[in-house]
Amino acid sequence: MLPEKVDVLVIGAGPAGTVAASIVNQAGYKVKIVEKQQFPRFVIGESLLPRCMEALEEARFLDAVKARGYQRKNGAKFEKNGKICNYFFDDQFTEGWGWTWQVPRADFDHTLAKTVESQGVSVAYETGVTGIVFHPDGTSTTTITDKDGNTSEIFARFIIDGSGYGRVIPKLFGMERPSNLPPRKAVFTHIADKNRSMDDEPDRITIIVHDKAVWIWVIPFSSGITSVGFVADAGFFDQFSGSSEEVMRALIASQPYIATRMKDADFVFEPKTLQSWSATTDKFYGDGFVLTGNVTEFLDPVFSSGVTLATVSSQIAGKLVVKKLKGEAVDWDEEYMKIMQQGVDTFRSYVMAWYEGTLDTIFFADDQDPDIKRKICSVLAGYVWDTDNPYVKDHATALKKLAKTIHLRDSISYINNGFKDPEPS
């Protein structure tokens, strides 16, 4: 049997794959998506960031997503021992979207996939990639296997790998590299949130500092269901034993606010575990292919960066692939790798600052500077490519300098009031 011929083969039907497929398809090229799973399927990454709205808009997905009636997300709330720090996206430094959604990913991803199919893109579900041969001219022949074990081939002028945790091309060609982030573990479920009205929600994600380097996400959906997850070093969970439900209920009971709000609540599904998720690769592209989304690097769920990096990388990659197919020169280092590395590195600095306690100092400081808060808010909204923002441009040093300034200010205040100079937290 002769291989099926397409202009672009996209691996993965999640947000990364569908955004890229839509952009290439809009340019008039033949696109096919192969997806290993059947949709809808569960995945985490349920709290979007405003920057991804621009990618969804360019992919012409917004109308379909709006029709689903998802929970509008206007910001992020951080809580520690009853102290609250709110960030509202409509009060950010960078010009852009001031809101987004909180979404059950099974439904959200299925909506994007159905929409891209309605645009004329073929999607083959329950179909895995078992081999890829790249030819000298950059074209490729990919071997795929469907759910019945039938194999076939696809000849493509270019491949976009948006396979997420599957990381198809990095695994096939030995490109995976360990992340510099420590391995962590999450235990999570969806809960029938009957006591949601006890707090000023559900218009944003809540992140609760539970203990040092231990935090909880609370993501309300428009359905009345709330996603709740505990994230920590794997050793933290060793103190809890029993079934997955017993462990989750013990975790809930260990934090006063969550214990009150979620007391005796019903779980929508048996709690799940995800761990050692951080991964990277040394190059985001090669002759005949580009990597997008979590295939490039997945950091950590704390700032909900996953879908934003997925959609923005695919938005950029899709347009560059169109440029290449038109016969125009593409500088993948400058036009893709450098740009995406900027975004990944910025988010990485914030993730590391979160676990080191630097952001704890900043978020829960008294008398916060409104201008600085607006600039940090832009990062939390996903605008990690705005280098006019010093908290993006100088992400590796700006947060530490700010935290030191806060410590110094607090020390002077303590001394002026006749107290002993406190130890930095």
C-alpha positions as CSV (number, residue, x, y, z in Angstrom):
1,M,0.0,0.0,0.0
2,L,1.3,3.4,-0.9
3,P,1.8,5.9,2.0
4,E,-0.9,8.5,2.5
5,K,0.5,11.9,1.4
6,V,0.1,15.1,3.4
7,D,1.8,18.4,3.7
8,V,2.1,18.3,7.5
9,L,1.7,15.5,9.9
10,V,0.8,16.6,13.4
11,I,1.3,14.1,16.3
12,G,-1.2,14.7,19.1
13,A,-4.7,16.2,19.2
14,G,-4.3,18.2,22.4
15,P,-4.1,22.0,22.5
16,A,-0.6,22.1,21.0
17,G,-1.5,19.8,18.0
18,T,-4.8,21.4,17.2
19,V,-3.6,25.0,17.3
20,A,-0.7,24.2,15.0
21,A,-3.0,22.1,12.7
22,S,-5.5,24.8,12.4
23,I,-3.0,27.5,11.5
24,V,-1.3,25.4,8.8
25,N,-4.7,24.3,7.5
26,Q,-5.9,27.9,7.2
27,A,-2.9,28.5,4.9
28,G,-4.3,25.9,2.5
29,Y,-2.1,23.0,3.3
30,K,-3.2,19.4,3.8
31,V,-2.9,18.4,7.5
32,K,-3.4,15.2,9.3
33,I,-3.4,14.6,13.1
34,V,-2.7,11.2,14.6
35,E,-3.7,10.8,18.3
36,K,-2.8,7.8,20.4
37,Q,-5.9,8.0,22.7
38,Q,-9.6,8.2,22.1
39,F,-11.2,11.6,23.0
40,P,-12.5,12.7,25.4
41,R,-9.8,11.7,27.8
42,F,-8.7,13.0,31.2
43,V,-5.6,15.2,31.6
44,I,-4.5,17.9,34.1
45,G,-3.7,21.5,33.3
46,E,-7.2,22.8,33.9
47,S,-6.5,26.5,34.6
48,L,-5.6,28.5,31.5
49,L,-3.7,31.8,31.3
50,P,-4.8,34.9,29.3
51,R,-1.9,34.7,26.9
52,C,-3.2,31.4,25.4
53,M,-6.4,33.2,24.3
54,E,-4.4,34.9,21.5
55,A,-3.4,31.5,20.2
56,L,-6.9,30.1,20.5
57,E,-8.2,33.2,18.7
58,E,-5.7,32.8,15.8
59,A,-6.7,29.1,15.5
60,R,-10.3,30.2,15.3
61,F,-11.3,28.2,18.4
62,L,-12.7,30.9,20.6
63,D,-16.4,30.7,19.5
64,A,-16.5,26.9,20.0
65,V,-14.9,27.3,23.4
66,K,-17.2,30.1,24.5
67,A,-20.2,28.0,23.6
68,R,-19.1,25.4,26.2
69,G,-19.9,27.8,29.1
70,Y,-16.7,27.3,31.0
71,Q,-15.9,29.1,34.2
72,R,-14.4,32.5,33.5
73,K,-11.0,33.0,35.2
74,N,-10.1,36.6,36.2
75,G,-7.0,36.0,38.2
76,A,-5.1,34.0,40.8
77,K,-5.4,33.9,44.6
78,F,-2.6,32.8,46.9
79,E,-3.3,32.0,50.5
80,K,-1.0,31.2,53.5
81,N,-2.2,30.9,57.1
82,G,-5.3,33.0,56.3
83,K,-3.3,35.8,54.6
84,I,-4.5,36.5,51.0
85,C,-2.6,37.8,47.9
86,N,-4.8,38.4,44.9
87,Y,-3.7,39.0,41.3
88,F,-6.3,40.2,38.8
89,F,-5.4,39.9,35.2
90,D,-7.2,43.1,34.1
91,D,-4.7,45.0,36.2
92,Q,-1.5,43.7,34.6
93,F,1.5,45.6,33.1
94,T,1.3,44.0,29.6
95,E,-1.4,44.9,27.2
96,G,-3.4,41.8,26.4
97,W,-6.3,39.6,27.5
98,G,-7.5,40.3,31.0
99,W,-9.3,36.9,31.5
100,T,-9.4,33.3,30.4
101,W,-11.1,30.1,31.5
102,Q,-10.9,27.2,33.9
103,V,-11.7,24.1,32.0
104,P,-12.3,20.3,32.5
105,R,-9.5,19.3,30.1
106,A,-11.3,16.2,28.7
107,D,-14.1,18.4,27.4
108,F,-11.9,21.3,26.4
109,D,-9.4,19.2,24.4
110,H,-12.3,17.4,22.7
111,T,-13.8,20.7,21.8
112,L,-10.6,21.9,20.1
113,A,-10.2,18.6,18.3
114,K,-13.8,18.6,17.0
115,T,-13.4,22.2,15.9
116,V,-10.2,21.5,14.0
117,E,-12.0,18.5,12.3
118,S,-14.8,20.9,11.3
119,Q,-12.2,23.1,9.7
120,G,-11.2,20.2,7.4
121,V,-8.3,18.5,9.3
122,S,-8.4,14.7,9.5
123,V,-7.9,13.3,13.0
124,A,-7.0,9.6,13.5
125,Y,-7.7,8.6,17.1
126,E,-6.3,5.5,18.9
127,T,-3.4,5.6,16.4
128,G,0.2,5.6,17.6
129,V,3.5,6.5,15.9
130,T,5.8,3.5,15.9
131,G,8.5,4.8,13.6
132,I,9.7,7.8,11.6
133,V,12.3,7.9,8.8
134,F,13.5,11.4,7.8
135,H,14.7,11.7,4.3
136,P,17.7,13.9,3.2
137,D,15.3,16.6,1.8
138,G,13.5,16.9,5.2
139,T,10.4,15.0,4.2
140,S,9.5,11.9,6.2
141,T,7.7,8.6,6.2
142,T,5.9,7.8,9.5
143,T,4.7,4.4,10.4
144,I,1.5,4.4,12.4
145,T,-0.5,1.6,14.1
146,D,-4.3,1.8,14.8
147,K,-6.2,0.2,17.7
148,D,-6.7,-3.0,15.7
149,G,-3.0,-3.4,15.1
150,N,-3.1,-2.4,11.5
151,T,-0.1,-0.5,10.3
152,S,0.2,2.1,7.5
153,E,2.5,4.9,6.4
154,I,2.2,8.6,6.1
155,F,4.5,10.7,3.8
156,A,4.8,14.3,5.0
157,R,6.7,17.3,4.0
158,F,7.0,18.3,7.6
159,I,6.1,17.0,11.1
160,I,4.8,19.0,14.1
161,D,5.2,16.9,17.3
162,G,2.6,18.1,19.8
163,S,2.4,14.7,21.6
164,G,2.6,16.1,25.1
165,Y,3.8,13.7,27.8
166,G,4.1,11.1,25.0
167,R,7.1,13.0,23.7
168,V,7.2,10.9,20.5
169,I,10.1,12.3,18.6
170,P,12.4,12.9,21.6
171,K,11.9,9.3,22.7
172,L,12.3,7.8,19.2
173,F,15.5,9.8,18.5
174,G,17.1,9.9,22.0
175,M,16.6,13.6,22.5
176,E,15.2,13.5,26.1
177,R,17.2,15.2,28.8
178,P,16.6,15.4,32.6
179,S,15.1,18.7,33.9
180,N,17.0,20.8,36.4
181,L,13.8,20.8,38.6
182,P,13.6,18.2,41.4
183,P,11.0,15.4,40.9
184,R,7.7,16.1,42.6
185,K,4.4,14.4,43.0
186,A,0.7,15.4,42.8
187,V,-2.3,13.7,44.3
188,F,-5.6,15.1,42.9
189,T,-9.2,14.5,42.2
190,H,-12.4,16.3,41.2
191,I,-14.9,17.1,44.0
192,A,-18.5,18.0,44.2
193,D,-17.9,21.4,45.8
194,K,-21.1,22.1,47.8
195,N,-19.5,24.7,50.0
196,R,-18.0,26.8,47.2
197,S,-20.1,29.8,48.3
198,M,-18.1,30.0,51.6
199,D,-15.4,31.9,49.7
200,D,-15.2,34.6,47.0
201,E,-14.9,32.2,44.2
202,P,-15.1,30.6,41.6
203,D,-13.7,33.3,39.3
204,R,-10.0,32.3,39.8
205,I,-7.6,29.6,40.8
206,T,-6.6,29.4,44.5
207,I,-3.2,28.2,45.5
208,I,-2.8,27.5,49.1
209,V,0.6,27.2,50.8
210,H,0.2,24.2,53.0
211,D,3.8,23.7,54.3
212,K,7.3,24.4,53.0
213,A,7.4,23.4,49.3
214,V,3.9,21.9,49.7
215,W,0.9,23.5,48.0
216,I,-2.7,22.9,47.0
217,W,-4.5,23.9,43.9
218,V,-8.3,24.7,44.0
219,I,-9.8,25.1,40.5
220,P,-13.6,25.6,40.3
221,F,-15.5,24.7,37.1
222,S,-18.8,26.1,36.0
223,S,-20.4,22.7,36.6
224,G,-20.0,23.0,40.4
225,I,-17.2,20.5,40.4
226,T,-13.8,21.7,41.7
227,S,-10.4,20.2,40.9
228,V,-8.2,19.8,44.1
229,G,-4.6,18.7,44.1
230,F,-1.8,18.5,46.6
231,V,1.8,18.9,45.2
232,A,5.0,18.2,47.2
233,D,8.2,16.2,47.2
234,A,7.3,12.5,47.0
235,G,8.5,12.0,50.6
236,F,5.8,14.3,52.0
237,F,3.1,11.7,51.0
238,D,4.8,8.8,52.9
239,Q,3.0,9.9,56.1
240,F,-0.3,9.0,54.5
241,S,-1.4,5.4,54.0
242,G,-4.4,3.5,52.7
243,S,-6.4,3.5,49.5
244,S,-6.1,6.5,47.1
245,E,-9.4,7.8,48.5
246,E,-8.2,7.4,52.1
247,V,-5.0,9.2,51.3
248,M,-6.8,12.1,49.6
249,R,-9.2,12.5,52.5
250,A,-6.3,12.5,54.9
251,L,-4.6,15.2,52.9
252,I,-7.8,17.2,52.8
253,A,-8.2,16.9,56.6
254,S,-4.6,18.1,57.1
255,Q,-5.3,21.7,55.9
256,P,-7.9,23.6,57.9
257,Y,-9.6,25.6,55.1
258,I,-9.8,22.7,52.7
259,A,-10.9,20.4,55.5
260,T,-13.9,22.7,56.2
261,R,-14.8,23.4,52.6
262,M,-14.4,19.8,51.4
263,K,-15.6,17.9,54.5
264,D,-17.6,14.8,53.5
265,A,-17.6,15.9,49.8
266,D,-18.1,13.3,47.1
267,F,-15.2,12.5,44.8
268,V,-16.1,12.5,41.1
269,F,-13.4,9.9,40.4
270,E,-10.9,8.0,42.4
271,P,-7.9,10.2,43.2
272,K,-5.0,10.1,40.7
273,T,-1.3,10.4,41.1
274,L,1.2,12.1,38.8
275,Q,4.9,12.4,39.6
276,S,8.4,13.1,38.1
277,W,6.8,15.1,35.4
278,S,9.6,17.6,34.6
279,A,11.4,16.8,31.4
280,T,13.2,18.7,28.6
281,T,15.1,18.2,25.4
282,D,18.2,19.8,24.0
283,K,16.7,21.1,20.8
284,F,13.2,22.1,19.8
285,Y,13.5,21.4,16.1
286,G,15.4,19.5,13.5
287,D,15.4,18.8,9.7
288,G,11.8,18.1,8.9
289,F,10.2,18.5,12.3
290,V,9.5,20.9,15.2
291,L,8.5,20.1,18.8
292,T,5.7,22.1,20.5
293,G,4.1,22.2,23.9
294,N,5.1,19.7,26.6
295,V,7.3,17.9,24.1
296,T,9.8,20.8,24.4
297,E,9.7,21.1,28.2
298,F,7.2,20.6,31.0
299,L,8.0,22.5,34.2
300,D,5.5,22.3,37.0
301,P,1.8,22.9,37.5
302,V,2.1,25.7,40.0
303,F,1.7,28.6,37.6
304,S,-0.5,26.8,35.0
305,S,2.1,27.3,32.3
306,G,1.5,24.1,30.4
307,V,-1.3,25.0,28.1
308,T,0.1,28.4,27.5
309,L,3.5,27.1,26.4
310,A,1.7,24.5,24.4
311,T,-0.6,26.9,22.5
312,V,1.9,29.7,22.0
313,S,4.7,27.4,20.8
314,S,2.2,25.8,18.3
315,Q,1.0,29.3,17.3
316,I,4.6,30.3,16.4
317,A,5.6,26.9,15.0
318,G,2.5,26.7,12.8
319,K,3.2,30.0,11.1
320,L,6.9,29.1,10.7
321,V,6.0,25.8,9.1
322,V,3.7,27.6,6.6
323,K,6.6,29.9,5.8
324,K,8.9,27.0,5.2
325,L,6.3,25.2,3.0
326,K,6.1,28.4,0.9
327,G,9.8,28.0,0.2
328,E,10.9,30.9,2.5
329,A,13.9,30.7,4.7
330,V,13.3,30.0,8.4
331,D,15.9,30.7,11.1
332,W,14.6,28.1,13.6
333,D,17.1,29.2,16.2
334,E,16.1,32.9,16.2
335,E,12.5,32.6,15.2
336,Y,11.5,29.7,17.4
337,M,14.1,28.2,19.7
338,K,15.2,31.5,21.2
339,I,11.7,32.8,21.7
340,M,10.4,29.6,23.3
341,Q,13.4,29.3,25.5
342,Q,12.7,32.8,26.7
343,G,9.2,31.8,27.8
344,V,10.3,28.5,29.3
345,D,13.2,30.1,31.2
346,T,11.0,32.8,32.6
347,F,8.4,30.4,33.9
348,R,11.3,28.2,35.3
349,S,12.7,31.1,37.3
350,Y,9.2,31.7,38.9
351,V,8.7,28.0,39.6
352,M,12.1,27.8,41.3
353,A,11.4,31.0,43.2
354,W,8.1,29.5,44.4
355,Y,9.7,26.4,45.8
356,E,12.7,28.3,47.3
357,G,10.3,30.6,49.2
358,T,11.3,33.8,47.3
359,L,7.8,34.3,46.0
360,D,6.4,33.5,49.4
361,T,8.2,36.6,50.7
362,I,6.9,38.7,47.8
363,F,3.3,37.5,47.6
364,F,2.6,37.9,51.4
365,A,4.6,41.1,52.0
366,D,2.8,44.1,53.5
367,D,2.5,47.3,51.6
368,Q,3.2,45.9,48.2
369,D,4.2,48.2,45.4
370,P,1.3,48.3,42.9
371,D,3.5,48.8,39.9
372,I,5.7,45.8,40.8
373,K,2.6,43.8,41.5
374,R,1.2,44.6,38.0
375,K,4.4,43.5,36.4
376,I,4.5,40.1,38.3
377,C,0.8,39.8,37.4
378,S,1.7,39.9,33.7
379,V,4.0,36.9,34.2
380,L,1.2,35.0,36.0
381,A,-1.1,35.9,33.1
382,G,1.4,34.1,30.7
383,Y,3.0,37.2,29.1
384,V,6.5,35.8,29.6
385,W,7.7,37.2,26.3
386,D,7.2,40.9,27.1
387,T,10.8,41.9,27.7
388,D,9.7,45.5,28.4
389,N,8.7,44.0,31.8
390,P,11.8,43.9,34.0
391,Y,10.3,40.9,35.8
392,V,10.4,39.1,32.5
393,K,13.7,40.5,31.1
394,D,15.6,40.0,34.3
395,H,13.6,37.0,35.6
396,A,16.7,35.2,36.9
397,T,17.6,38.0,39.3
398,A,14.7,40.4,39.7
399,L,12.7,38.3,42.1
400,K,15.6,37.6,44.4
401,K,16.5,41.3,44.5
402,L,12.9,42.2,45.3
403,A,12.7,39.6,48.1
404,K,16.0,41.0,49.6
405,T,14.6,44.5,49.5
406,I,11.5,43.3,51.4
407,H,13.6,41.6,54.0
408,L,15.7,44.7,54.4
409,R,12.6,46.9,54.7
410,D,11.1,44.6,57.3
411,S,14.3,44.5,59.3
412,I,14.6,48.2,59.4
413,S,11.0,48.5,60.5
414,Y,11.6,45.9,63.3
415,I,14.7,47.8,64.5
416,N,13.0,51.2,64.4
417,N,10.2,49.8,66.5
418,G,12.6,48.5,69.1
419,F,12.4,44.8,68.0
420,K,15.2,42.4,67.3
421,D,16.2,42.1,63.7
422,P,14.3,39.0,62.4
423,E,15.9,36.2,60.6
424,P,15.0,36.1,56.8
425,S,12.4,33.5,56.1
